[in-house]
Amino acid sequence: MPANDTVLLERTVSGMAIVKLNRPRVLNAINRECLERLLDVFEEVRRDSTIRIVIFTGQGNRAFSAGADIQYLNQATPLEIREFARLALRVTRTIETLGKVVIAVIKGYALGGGLELAEACMFRIASTDAKLGHPEVKIGAVAGWGGTARLPRLVGRTKATEMLLTGKIITAEEAYEIGLVNKIGSADDVMTLAEALADDILKCAPRAVWLSWEAIQKGMNMGVEEALELGADYFSLAATTKDFREGTGAFLQKRKPKYRGL
């Protein structure tokens, strides 16, 4: 993959891959080409059975992504912006339904559409100097890539309303306190934190991990009784896998399980 590509994919050992936004000169701002490349890259990741964990980050230490390319937004027609937003929604839904664990590693700014990409990930880890926010209203826009739906589910309606209606940009520590990010650390340590989290997940049964994520996602849009029944159904579905027999057998035999994603 050429170094000047807007999105880079790097395969690592132990079932991990790194997807990296690669427009550091403009704080990894997202244009249409970038969104199309993200779709292609994540679809490639989906098809690669050797990849279980994806670390999603931005090139450099200045930004995960400062959001949508404002120069493009200023010149585009309302119809073009609608198509642009629909393309972005395809990307975020692809991330959510990838069948792999996606961990966003945030250094520097994660604003607007950039934060919305991170909100679609299972986990978010931020450097202590990171700045996160939805400043769309300050330029006359709306968080149209999923922020108005996902942020309230992540941090609650009260905090989400404050962020989305004031455009307030918060620190990594504030983001951690409200539950927007899972962990914070120095810029030098965040990738290590992400890899440690990935290692913990890799020790677990792949299908059980994914079924748990699906139960969370779907259950958030259901009533309590329906969500409880869904969890029970997914428990029984996990029991159909060979990994379920391996995991329960290993526990009884007091040995480490050897999961194969079957």
N, C-alpha and C positions, 0 to 999 in steps of 0.2 A: 504494500500500500504506500503510495508516494507521500513524502513528508509534508507536501503542501496541500494534502487532502483536508477537507473541512472537519472530517471525523476520522480518528485513527482507531484501529483494532489491534490489540496485542494479546496473543495467547501466552499464558504462563503455565507453569507446572501445577500439578495437583488440582486440575479441573477448574481453574480460574481464567478469566480474561479481563482485560482492561479496555473500556471504550472511552475515548478521550475527545472532547470538543477541541478543535484545533484552529481557532482564530484569535490567538492571544493579542494581536495588535489592536483588536477592537473589543477586548475583554470577553472574547468568545461569544460575541453577539450572534444571534441566530437568524439566518436568512432562509429563504426557501431551499436553496441548495443544501444547506446544513440539515434541514429537516428531512429532505429526501435521502441524504446519505445516512442519517440516523435510522430511517426505516430499513434501508438496505443492510446496514451493519447489524442491527438487532435481529433481522430475519436470518442473516447468516449465523448469528449466535444461536438462534432458536433451532436451526437445523443441525448444529454441531453437538452430537451426543456426548462428546468429551468435556463440554463446558457445563458446570453446575452453578458457578458463581460469577457474576459480572460486577466489576468495580467501575462505576461511571463517574468521570471527573472531567476537569478542564485543563487545558495546557497552561502551564505557568502557575504562579502563586497569587496573581492579582485577581483572578475571578474563576469561579465555576462557570458562570455565564451571567452577563449583565442584562440578559433578556433579549427580546426581539430587536431586530435591526431598525432603529427609529427612523433612519433616513428612508428606508423602504416604506415604513408605515406612513410617513408624511406625504409620500408621492402616490401611494396606492389608492385605488377606488374602494368604496365600501364593499363591493362584490369581491374584489381581489383580496381584501382583508378577511372577509368571511371564508374564502377558499384557503387562505393562509392559516387561519385558525383551525379549520377542519383538518388540514394536513397535520398540524401540531397535535390535535386530539388523537389522530391515528398513531402518532409516535408515542404519546403518553399511554394510550390503551395497549399498544404493543409491549411497552415496558411492564405494565401491570399484569398482562396475560402471557408473559414470555415463557412460563414454565421453568424459569431459572430465578434464583435469588439475585436481585439487583441492589447494590449498595452505592449510594451517592456519596462521594467524597468531595466536600466543599471547602475550597480555599478562597479567601477574598470574597468578592461579591457573588451573591446568588439572588438576582432581582427579577421581578416580573416573570416572563416566560422561562427564564433560567431556573427560578425557584419552582415553577410549575413542573418542569422536567424532574427535578429532585423530589417533589411531592408525590410523583407517581412511583417512586422506588420503594422497596420494602423498608430500607433503612437509610438514615442520613447521618453522616459523621462530618463535623465541621471543625475547622481550625479556630483557635481562640480569637483570631483577628478577623474572622468572617463577619460579613454584614448581609443580612437576609431581609427581604421585604417585597411588598407588592406596591410599588409606587405608580401603578398605572393611572390612578385617578389624577395624579399630579400633571399628567400630560393629556388629560381628557379621554383616557381609555378605560377599559375594564379588563380584569384578569380572565381572559376568554379562552385560556388553554387548559382549563380545569381547576384553576385556583379557587373560584367561588364555590365549587363542590367539594374539592379535596381538603382545603385548608380547614373548614369547619369540622370535618371529620377527624382531622389530626389534632387540633388544638382546642376544639369547642367553639360554639357560636360566638361567645362574647369576645374572645381574643381575636378570632378571625374577622369579625365585623370591625373591630378597631383597626386592624392592619389593612384591611381591604378598603375601608372608607376614609382613612386618613393618609394612606400611603407611607405610614411610618416604617422606617428601616430599623431593625433590631440587631443587637449583638448576638454572637454565638451563645453567650451565657444566658441571655434572655430566651433565645430559641430553645435551649436545653431545658430551662425552667418550665416553659409552657408545653413541652413535649414535641416540638417541631423537629428537633434533632435527637438522636439516640445517645451520642457521645460527642465530647469535644476534647481537643488536644492541640498541641503546638503544630505549626505547619509542617514541621519535620516528622511529627509522630502520627498524623492522621492516616497515612497509608498503612502504617504498621497496625494501627487500631482496626482498620478495615480488614486487613489480612488476618488478624487474630479472630475477628468476628466470623470471617469466612471459614477459618479452620474449625471453629466450633460447629458451624452449620454442616460442614463436610463430614463431620462425625455422625451425623444423623441420617436417617433413611430419606432419600430424595423425594419419593412420592408422598411420604408423610409430611414433609416440609411443605410441599406444594399444596397438598390438600388442606393443611392448616391455614395457609395463606388464602386459599379460595374461600374457606369457611368464614374467615374474618371479613374478607371483601364483600361477599354476598350477604353475610349476616348483618352487616352494617345497614343494609337497605331493607331489612325485614323487621317484623315485630319480634318481641322476645321469644314467644312460643315457637314461631317458625324458625328462628335462629338456633334455638336449642335442638329442635328436631334435625336441622341441617347438620349440626355438629355430630349428633348421634349417627346420622346416615354416613357422614364422611369417616367416622370411626369404623363403621362396618365395612366401608369401601376399602379403607387401608388394610383391613384384615384379610382382604382377598389377595394381597401381594405376597411375594416370596420374602420380601424384606421384613414383613411383619413376623413371619415364622422364624426368620433368622434372628431378629431382634429379641423376641420373647425367649427363643431357645438359648441365645447367648447369655441372657440375663440369668436364666435358670442354671446354666452351666458355668457361670461366673467367668466368662471370657469376653473379649471385645468382639462386637458383631462385625461382619464383613458384608456391607451393603453393596448391592449391584444395581439398584434402581429398577428392580423387577418385582 
